[in-house]
Amino acid sequence: MNVVQHDTHQSHDTTGIVSTLYRFEWIMRITIVVAVALGFVYVLFLNSLATQGFALEEMKAERIAIQREIEKWDISLAIPISLYALQSSEQVQQMQDVTEKKYLAVEEGQVAMVK
C-alpha cells in the first residue's frame, strides 16, 4: 500500500498568497483608475477656473473703459455748468470790460508788474 502524505498547511499558504496577490492586483488597478479619473476631473476644474479668470479680466477691462467714459461725460457736463456759474456770479457781472489791453512779454523765471 502506498501512503502519500499531504501537507494541507502548505497548500493553504500558497492559496492565501495567490488570493492576496490577486486582491492586491485589483486594488492597484482600482487605484490607477481612480487616480486617472481624479486627474481628469482636476484638469477640467483647472480649465474651468482659467476660463473664468480670462472672463474676469475682460470684465475688469470693460469696467475700466466704462469708468473712463463716465469721467469724460462728467468733465463735459462740468464745463458748461462751471461757465454758467461764472457768468451768473455777481462778482463777475460787476467787472468792467477792458478797453485798453497791454501785453507784456515775460520770460521763464521772471515776474512782471504793471503800474
trRosetta pair geometry for C-beta under 8 A, 3 or more apart (Angstrom, degrees):
i j d omega theta_ij theta_ji phi_ij phi_ji
6 11 7.6 -10 175 -13 101 133
7 10 4.6 50 106 9 115 109
7 11 7.1 150 95 -9 68 87
8 11 5.9 -60 -150 42 40 108
8 12 6.0 44 153 -25 70 109
9 12 5.8 -58 -150 35 28 114
9 13 6.7 29 153 -21 62 105
10 13 5.7 -53 -150 32 34 112
10 14 6.6 27 156 -13 66 103
11 14 5.9 -52 -147 38 34 107
11 15 6.3 36 153 -19 65 107
12 15 5.7 -55 -147 38 31 112
12 16 6.3 33 153 -20 64 107
13 16 5.6 -54 -147 37 31 112
13 17 6.3 30 154 -19 65 105
14 17 5.6 -50 -144 36 34 111
14 18 6.2 35 155 -18 65 105
15 18 5.8 -52 -145 38 30 110
15 19 6.1 31 153 -19 64 109
16 19 5.6 -54 -144 39 30 113
16 20 6.1 31 155 -20 65 107
17 20 5.6 -54 -146 37 30 112
17 21 6.2 30 154 -17 65 106
18 21 5.8 -54 -146 38 30 110
18 22 6.2 34 153 -22 64 107
19 22 5.6 -52 -147 35 30 114
19 23 6.5 29 154 -16 63 105
20 23 5.8 -54 -148 38 31 110
20 24 6.2 33 152 -21 65 107
21 24 5.5 -53 -144 37 32 114
21 25 6.4 37 154 -23 64 102
22 25 5.8 -51 -151 31 29 113
22 26 6.7 26 152 -14 62 105
23 26 5.8 -58 -152 39 33 109
23 27 6.2 35 151 -21 68 105
24 27 5.6 -51 -145 36 32 113
24 28 6.3 34 154 -19 64 105
25 28 5.7 -55 -149 37 30 111
25 29 6.4 30 152 -19 65 105
26 29 5.6 -51 -145 36 34 112
26 30 6.2 32 156 -17 66 105
27 30 5.8 -55 -146 39 30 109
27 31 6.2 33 153 -22 64 108
28 31 5.6 -53 -145 36 30 114
28 32 6.4 31 156 -20 64 104
29 32 5.9 -54 -150 35 30 110
29 33 6.4 28 153 -17 64 107
30 33 5.7 -55 -147 38 32 111
30 34 6.2 30 155 -17 67 107
31 34 5.8 -56 -145 39 29 109
31 35 6.1 30 155 -21 65 108
32 35 5.7 -53 -144 36 30 112
32 36 6.4 29 156 -17 64 105
33 36 5.9 -55 -148 37 29 109
33 37 6.3 28 153 -18 64 108
34 37 5.6 -55 -145 39 31 111
34 38 6.1 29 156 -16 66 107
35 38 5.9 -54 -143 40 28 108
35 39 6.2 33 154 -21 62 107
36 39 5.6 -53 -147 36 30 114
36 40 6.4 33 153 -21 63 105
37 40 5.7 -53 -151 34 31 112
37 41 6.5 30 152 -16 65 105
38 41 5.6 -52 -145 38 34 111
38 42 6.2 40 152 -24 65 105
39 42 5.5 -52 -147 34 31 115
39 43 6.5 32 154 -19 64 103
40 43 5.8 -52 -150 34 31 110
40 44 6.5 32 151 -18 63 104
41 44 5.6 -53 -150 36 34 113
41 45 6.4 32 153 -16 67 105
42 45 5.8 -55 -147 39 30 108
42 46 6.1 30 154 -19 65 109
43 46 5.6 -55 -143 39 30 113
43 47 6.2 33 155 -21 64 106
44 47 5.8 -55 -147 36 28 111
44 48 6.3 29 154 -19 63 107
45 48 5.6 -54 -147 37 32 112
45 49 6.2 32 155 -20 65 107
46 49 5.7 -53 -146 37 30 112
46 50 6.4 30 154 -19 64 105
47 50 5.8 -53 -147 36 30 110
47 51 6.4 32 154 -20 64 106
48 51 5.7 -55 -150 35 30 112
48 52 6.5 29 153 -17 64 106
49 52 5.7 -54 -149 37 32 111
49 53 6.4 38 150 -24 64 103
50 53 5.4 -50 -151 31 34 116
50 54 6.7 34 152 -17 65 100
51 54 5.9 -51 -153 34 34 109
51 55 6.5 33 149 -16 65 106
52 55 5.5 -53 -147 38 36 113
52 56 6.2 41 152 -23 66 104
53 56 5.6 -52 -147 34 31 113
53 57 6.5 33 153 -19 64 103
54 57 5.7 -52 -150 34 33 112
54 58 6.6 35 151 -19 64 103
55 58 5.7 -52 -151 35 34 113
55 59 6.4 33 151 -18 65 105
56 59 5.7 -54 -148 37 33 111
56 60 6.4 36 152 -21 65 103
57 60 5.6 -50 -147 33 33 113
57 61 6.5 34 153 -19 64 103
58 61 5.7 -54 -151 35 32 111
58 62 6.4 32 151 -18 65 105
59 62 5.5 -52 -147 37 34 113
59 63 6.2 39 152 -23 66 104
60 63 5.5 -52 -147 34 32 114
60 64 6.5 32 154 -19 65 103
61 64 5.8 -53 -149 35 32 110
61 65 6.4 32 152 -18 64 106
62 65 5.6 -55 -149 37 32 112
62 66 6.3 32 153 -19 66 106
63 66 5.7 -55 -148 37 30 111
63 67 6.4 33 152 -21 64 105
64 67 5.6 -52 -147 35 32 113
64 68 6.5 34 153 -19 64 103
65 68 5.8 -53 -151 35 31 111
65 69 6.5 32 151 -18 64 106
66 69 5.6 -53 -148 37 34 113
66 70 6.3 37 151 -21 66 103
67 70 5.6 -51 -148 34 33 113
67 71 6.5 36 152 -20 64 102
68 71 5.6 -51 -150 34 34 113
68 72 6.6 36 151 -20 65 102
69 72 5.6 -50 -151 33 35 113
69 73 6.5 34 151 -17 65 104
70 73 5.7 -54 -149 38 33 111
70 74 6.3 37 151 -22 66 104
71 74 5.5 -51 -146 34 33 114
71 75 6.4 33 155 -18 65 103
72 75 5.8 -55 -151 36 31 110
72 76 6.3 26 153 -15 66 108
73 76 5.7 -55 -142 41 32 108
73 77 6.2 27 157 -15 66 108
74 77 5.9 -60 -147 41 28 106
74 78 6.0 29 154 -25 65 110
75 78 5.6 -54 -141 34 30 112
75 79 6.7 39 159 -30 63 99
76 79 6.3 -41 -150 18 30 113
77 80 6.9 -61 -162 38 37 98
77 81 6.4 29 151 -14 68 117
78 81 5.6 -66 -148 44 35 112
78 82 5.8 32 159 -21 73 110
79 82 6.1 -58 -143 37 24 106
79 83 6.4 22 158 -16 62 108
80 83 5.6 -57 -145 40 33 111
80 84 6.1 35 156 -20 67 106
81 84 5.7 -54 -149 36 30 111
81 85 6.4 31 151 -20 64 106
82 85 5.5 -50 -146 35 34 113
82 86 6.4 37 153 -20 65 102
83 86 5.7 -51 -148 35 33 111
83 87 6.3 29 155 -16 65 107
84 87 5.8 -57 -145 40 31 109
84 88 6.1 17 160 -9 66 113
85 88 6.1 -63 -141 45 27 102
85 89 6.5 47 153 -47 62 97
86 89 5.7 -40 -154 3 32 119
86 92 5.5 96 173 -58 69 167
87 92 6.6 -105 -116 104 22 142
87 93 7.8 71 176 -69 48 88
88 93 7.7 -8 -166 -44 22 119
89 92 4.2 77 73 11 104 106
89 93 6.7 -175 90 -10 53 86
90 93 5.6 -59 -145 40 33 111
90 94 6.2 30 157 -20 67 109
91 94 6.0 -58 -148 36 28 109
91 95 7.2 44 149 -39 59 94
92 95 5.8 -36 -161 4 39 118
98 101 5.8 77 135 -79 123 80
102 114 6.5 136 94 -134 138 159
104 112 4.9 161 126 172 144 159
104 114 6.7 -154 -43 -60 144 115
106 110 5.2 -153 -167 84 86 104
106 111 7.4 15 -149 -130 132 13
106 112 4.8 -114 -86 -21 120 123
107 110 5.1 62 61 10 74 125
